[in-house]
Amino acid sequence: MAERVEQRLEDRIPELEQLERVGLFTHKEIRAVLRKASALEYKIQRRALRKEDFINYIQYEVNLLELIKKRRARIGYSFKKDEIEHSILHRVHSLFNRATGKWKDDVQLWLSHVAFCKQWNAKHQLSKVFSTMLAIHSNKPELWIMAAKWEMETRLSSESARHLFLRALRFHPECPKLYQEYFRMELMHAEKQRKEKREFEQAKMDLGEFNYSEEILNGEMARIVYRDASQKIKGVEFQLAVLSIAKLFDFTQDLQKEILESLQTRYADDPLTWDYMARRELELGSLPPTEQSTKQKKVSEMAQREERCCAVFDEAVRAVPTEDMWKCYITFCLERYNRKTNSAELKQKRLERTLSVFSKAHESSLLSEALYKQWLQLLLDSNLSEKAVEVAEAAARHFSQSVEIWQMRLQVLIQLKRDDVTQCFEEAIKHVKSKGTLPLWTLWVEWSEGTSSKEDTEALYQRSLHATTPAESVTMKEMYLDWTYRNCGYKKVKRLFTSLCENRPFSLDFFRKMIQIEKEQESSKMLHLREYYERALREFGSTSTDLWLDYVKEELSHPQGKPENCGSIHWRAMKMLQGDLVMMAAASEAANSEGKQLPNKTETMIWKPRKECLLQNIPPVPHGKSEESQPASTSPHEDDVSGSTDEGWCNIFAGLDVWNSEISNIPESSGQQDASAQEVEDWDKELEESACSPYDADDFSCGSFEDNNLFGSYVWKEDWFYNPRCHHTPCFVFPPKIRTVEKGQFDDAEVEPGQK
């Protein structure tokens, strides 16, 4: 292993000599780079390889590339790139190849390599990466789309993109996304050729060997793709998606007409078809705005278009009288009503139309529960109180077992201060099953607290305890206890607590509330507090560590407490708590104990979870035993320049279905030491002790890979359609990421070029 490391370090010597010779790095910086590279090389040469070591090494090299790029820009030196940057790029590609060869299933690793190639314009290498990745992960359509998109937009090769789509369709013959993007690619290819031909004709150039087929220019290839896809993929959603893509191009009128005819013929009974046809009327009648058009004319034109839409919807609900069809109609009306307009006349007309559609759907008994809620809300917002009461009563009759409908009706009556609220509550409890009635009882007692006498409210609380299920009665007990204390005083609530404790179940907040009530008294008695704590521990002592700790603190802080009881409480807690809760209680007690400190010894292991461990579920390594441990006085910023590079890798590709690329948790070996752990080296200290600083004061900025972070999490956008009007914005974005830099090694990574 040592021979390999030495060989690799010797291979770096030419580039390092060039860096020193041209003045980009100093001699001491070159030594620091060699030492860091040696440590990283030893890590990737051991038998039990870890993915994190490769990632750290790659990030270190990328930071080095960024620093070189920054210094070149500052001093204006642009030569010797073949000897310096190309050598480092080759090494990074080799590291990626080794890592992806070892962990083939990790898609995030492949995507990081792809992003690195794009960042440094390694087109030839990127083609190889795509080829290898698709051979292994051919079951992921998104990767095929990504590769075809790169071929089409970066390499400007429509033929390569077409071949990739055809290969992908062999693996996924019924994938709608693939067909949609293939369809879009063919239209983009046709548009590209049309623009080229137009430019040649405007320049009056002889086309010569350029042969532009009229069929391709008119989108015949896209038509073939659509016809093939429509035979394999059923559903109106795919048809509408393809139609929306075709509408982006101005030469596809015939193709749009064909798709629309197929949509009306094959899916005439689908509500989405009618919804699209109705909304289409808004666009058909629109004219470009002119300066001569008056406000009244615009309002009149918009009202006419909306009337045409509603006429199509009226025909739709007659042809397809279903709940979904009425939902589409009402949704359209609500959207138009919620649009901002300066015309009060148009606003009123939209309101009347929406209320009319709600009424018609109600008369047809095809109004869903959610739409009844929207109808009621619209009536209340429009100050139509009487109509709201009628609608709420009708909804309660139609959905007599829905707790939400009854709750909504009761809220309307309470808001309007009607006299029949109590009768409606009784009717609701009668119709609704006992399970799930907690919202009704909660609303009832809250209303009773503000309107009824104490006796009536207390009787209602007593009734709710017997009417609700045991699990729901827990909440009522808490509310009953709180109300009694606020209205009847301490003595009454103490008797009530004793009475309620006779019937399980309870909640922890129920006991905590009583403990808090006792502590608020002027003469708080520890005897009563012990009783409440003991009752709570009988119910929750095996699961709640905080309850035991609060009991101990109470004995220590209360004037009537007995600190000598803390030992027995602790012993009981250790016996009663389950599993890991015992360790949690012990840790909490140790953290809260006074006057007890660990001896300051160098052998003490300080467990401090690292950032990458927290973000990636890697077991935290004790700093006292780590290979890269630093003295206790070291600044917290003295981490590796590589940083925790994989802290966002767990959810890089959340849009895919199958992910089995979790990072393996390899336990740290305690009995073995590699070469880098034989000697504790402090490379930064060596530079700091030097009389003259090896870095220039104006050398700060870059080296963090923060602006172009290729190792950050990919965020796969939900919309896979790339819009040709937006310069084909790629579907991946790189979120910003915070990197830590090893202290003293690249201190010039923070100053902008030209600053002194």
Secondary structure by P-SEA (a helix, b strand, c coil): caaaaaaaaaaaaaaaaaaaaaccccaaaaaaaaaaaaaaaaaaacccccaaaaaaaaaaaaaaaaaaaaaaaaacccccccccaaaaaaaaaaaaaaaaaaccccaaaaaaaaaaaaaacaaaaaaaaaaaaaaaacccaaaaaaaaaaaacccccaaaaaaaaaaaaaaccccaaaaaaaaaaaaaaaaaaaaaaaaaaaaccccccbbbbcccccaaaaaaaaaaaaaccccaaaaaaaaaaaacccccaaaaaaaaaaaaacccccaaaaaaaaaaaaaaacccccccccaaaaaaaaaaaaaaaaaaaaaaaaacccaaaaaaaaaaaaaaaacccccaaaaaaaaaaaaaaaaaaaaaccccaaaaaaaaaaaaaacaaaaaaaaaaaaaaaccccaaaaaaaaaaaaaacccaaaaaaaaaaaacccccaaaaaaaaaaaaaacccaaaaaaaaaaaaaacccccaaaaaaaaaaaaaacccaaaaaaaaaaaaccccccaaaaaaaaaaaaacccccaaaaaaaaaaaaaccccccaaaaaaaaaaaaccccccccaaaaaaaaaaaccccaaaaaaaaaaaaaccccccccccccccccccaaaaacccccccccccccccccccccccccccccccccccccccccccccccccccccccccccccccccccaaaaaaacccccccccccccccccccccccbbbbbccccccccccccccccccbbbbbcccccccccccccccc
